[in-house]
C-alpha cells in the first residue's frame, strides 16, 4: 500500500481530518495515530507516546497491529474511525488488489449494533467533510463504498464472517468483551481468522477496548507487547479515560 498523504498532513488539514480531532483535547490521540503510520514524532509528541506505550521511540514504520486499552469515553472509538477513514481515503491499495476486487475495512464488535458505533463515527466524517464526501459512491446502514475501491462494513465479531475478504485494515471494538475460550466463537479464533485477510495488503489490525479481565486476547497482547520488550510492530497503548480525553470531568 502507498499513502497518498501522511497522517500528520491529514490531521493538520481542516479540509481533511483536521476538523475531526482538533485542539489539545485530541493531542495524545494525534500523536498515537501519527506513530501508528510510521511517521516521525516531535519531542512533545514523543513524550506523550512514551507515557502511553512505555516505549522510548516511535516505530518509524507502519505497525502491523495496534492495541489500545483505554477507559470508557477515552476517545478510542473515534480514533479507530479516523484510522479507518484514512485507510479508505488516503492510501492507494490498487497494487495489492486484483482487478475488480474491492478492499474491505470491517468494523467488528460483539454485536452488529455495537460495531455500528465506530462505523457511525466514520460515516459522520464522510458526511461532514466535503472533500471526503465526494469519495462516497454508495452508503447503506452497514456499508460505505468509496471510489478508492474500498468498502467500510459493519460485521459481527465472528471467525466465520471474517473469512473470505481482502481487508486493507480491520477494526476490533471492545475486544475484551468478545466471547471467551469457553464459547464456540472465542476471541482468539476471530483474530486468527481476520489476520490472513490482512496478509495480502499488509494492512493493520486495530483493536480497541476498555480493560476488563486478566484473560483473553486483549490481556495477552498487553502482557506480551506493552513496553520496550514487545514486538516493535505490535504497538500497545494504555491509559485511563481522562488521559486521552481530558475534557471529561473527574
NORWO-V914729 format. One line per field, one symbol per residue. phi: phi as a letter, one per 20 degrees, with the letter a starting at -180 (. if undefined). psi: psi as a letter, one per 20 degrees, with the letter a starting at -180 (. if undefined). A space follows every 10 residues. Layout:
# NORWO-V914729
phi=???
psi=???
This chain:
# NORWO-V914729
phi=.cfebffgff feefeddfee cemfgdffff fffffgenef eeffffffgf fedmdfcffm bgfebcdddc ffmenfffff ffffffffdd cedffddfgn edfcdeddbf bfffffffgf ffgffffddg fegfefdabc fcbdedffnc decebffbff feenddeeab dddlffdffe fedecfffff ffeefffeff emfeedccaf fcbeanffff fffecfnfef ggddecdcaf gffecfffff
psi=qpphqqhggg hioiidjhih mrahhjgghg gghghhjjqq qrgghhgggg hhijqhqrhj qpqhqpponq rqkjjhhhgh hggggghhhj pojhiiqqpi qpqqnpoprh qhgghigghh gghhghhiog hhhiiphqpa ijpopqiijq ppqpqqnphg iiqjqopirp poplhijrqa ijrimqhghg hhhhghhihg ijrqpopqqq qfrlrrhggg hghhipaiir phjoppqqqr gihimiipq.
